[in-house]
Amino acid sequence: MSQLQTNLALASTIAGSASVFSTLASEGARMGLPRHFKPRVMLLVESKIYAWMERLCRVYTGGSWDFFDLSNGGAFMAPHSADPFDLHIEALGIERRVSPEVAGIISTGFALRSLAWAGHSDLAEKLAQLLAFVDCHAERALVRQALA
């Protein structure tokens, strides 16, 4: 088992020990998100989330985002939009209209996973925290399928 797999398994056990909920970060607290990530890593995570959103939701062309804190110490971002997004993951056969929150959770999950596998193994804990939240989410089946 690699160090990343070990970290993810341990973090998943810790993160999944209780019900997890999200809280929308206030405008003033949005700049405080580096508390979830090292400052340089935060910029990388954020840019990867935007890139994954562009890949997964073809009509996405940018915009403002909301930041959410998770009760287990994790976080995710979601597009600030009243309109749903058409999610497309060809490799998994997923073609679904999803809420901005679900699109953001999935994009954040893809970003964290790809960065963790690229050598940022400290992000495995953040991914596990996000997945623990997913397990409490109404759309958990779809999100888990997308992040499989």
C-alpha positions in Angstrom: 0.0 0.0 0.0 1.4 3.4 -1.0 1.8 6.3 1.5 -1.1 8.1 -0.3 -3.4 5.1 0.0 -2.5 4.7 3.7 -3.1 8.4 4.3 -6.5 8.3 2.5 -7.6 5.1 4.4 -6.7 6.7 7.7 -8.2 10.0 6.9 -11.4 8.3 5.6 -11.8 6.4 8.9 -11.3 9.7 10.9 -13.5 11.8 8.6 -16.3 9.3 8.4 -16.9 8.9 12.1 -19.9 11.3 12.4 -22.5 13.1 10.3 -20.9 15.9 8.3 -22.6 19.2 7.2 -21.6 22.2 5.2 -21.7 25.9 5.9 -21.5 28.6 3.3 -18.5 30.8 4.1 -19.3 34.4 4.5 -17.8 36.9 2.0 -15.4 38.0 4.7 -14.3 34.5 5.5 -13.8 33.5 1.8 -10.2 34.8 1.9 -9.6 32.6 5.0 -9.8 29.4 3.0 -6.0 29.0 3.0 -6.6 27.6 6.5 -7.7 24.5 4.7 -4.7 24.3 2.5 -1.2 25.7 2.4 -1.2 29.0 0.6 0.5 27.9 -2.6 -1.5 24.7 -2.7 -4.7 26.6 -2.3 -4.1 28.4 -5.6 -3.3 25.1 -7.3 -6.4 23.4 -5.8 -8.6 26.4 -6.9 -7.3 26.4 -10.4 -7.7 22.6 -10.7 -11.3 22.9 -9.5 -12.1 25.5 -12.3 -10.4 23.3 -14.9 -12.3 20.2 -13.8 -15.6 22.2 -13.9 -14.8 23.2 -17.5 -14.1 19.6 -18.5 -17.1 18.1 -16.7 -19.7 20.8 -17.5 -19.1 21.8 -21.1 -21.2 25.0 -21.0 -19.5 26.3 -17.9 -17.6 29.5 -18.9 -16.5 30.9 -15.6 -18.1 33.0 -12.9 -18.1 33.5 -9.2 -17.9 30.7 -6.8 -19.2 30.0 -3.2 -16.9 28.4 -0.6 -18.2 25.9 1.9 -16.6 24.8 5.1 -17.3 21.2 6.3 -17.9 20.4 9.9 -15.1 17.8 9.8 -12.5 20.3 8.7 -12.8 19.9 4.9 -14.0 22.4 2.3 -15.4 22.6 -1.2 -16.3 25.2 -3.8 -19.4 25.4 -6.0 -20.4 27.8 -8.7 -22.6 30.7 -7.6 -25.6 30.0 -9.9 -29.3 29.4 -9.7 -29.1 27.4 -12.9 -28.2 23.7 -13.0 -25.3 22.3 -15.0 -25.2 19.4 -17.5 -22.6 17.0 -16.1 -20.9 14.8 -18.6 -18.4 12.0 -17.7 -18.1 9.9 -20.8 -15.9 7.2 -19.2 -18.6 6.5 -16.6 -21.6 7.0 -18.8 -22.8 9.9 -16.7 -25.0 12.5 -18.5 -27.0 14.3 -15.8 -28.3 17.8 -15.0 -27.0 18.6 -11.5 -27.2 21.5 -9.1 -24.3 23.9 -8.8 -23.5 22.4 -5.4 -23.2 18.9 -6.8 -21.2 20.1 -9.8 -18.8 21.9 -7.3 -18.5 18.9 -5.0 -17.6 16.6 -8.0 -15.2 19.2 -9.4 -13.5 19.6 -6.0 -13.3 15.9 -5.6 -11.7 15.4 -9.0 -9.2 18.2 -8.3 -8.2 16.9 -4.9 -7.9 13.3 -6.1 -5.7 14.3 -9.1 -3.5 16.5 -7.0 -3.1 13.8 -4.3 -2.1 11.2 -6.9 0.3 13.8 -8.5 2.3 13.9 -5.3 0.4 16.2 -3.0 -0.4 13.3 -0.6 -1.4 15.8 2.2 -4.5 16.4 0.1 -5.7 12.8 0.8 -7.1 13.9 4.1 -9.0 16.8 2.4 -10.4 14.3 -0.1 -11.5 11.9 2.7 -13.2 14.8 4.5 -15.1 15.7 1.3 -16.1 12.1 0.8 -17.4 11.8 4.3 -19.6 14.8 3.6 -20.7 13.2 0.3 -21.9 10.1 2.3 -24.3 12.5 4.2 -25.4 14.3 1.0 -28.8 13.7 -0.7 -27.1 13.1 -4.0 -24.4 10.8 -2.6 -25.1 8.0 -5.1 -24.4 10.2 -8.1 -21.4 11.9 -6.5 -19.9 8.6 -5.5 -20.5 7.2 -8.9 -18.8 10.2 -10.5 -15.8 10.0 -8.2 -15.4 6.3 -8.5 
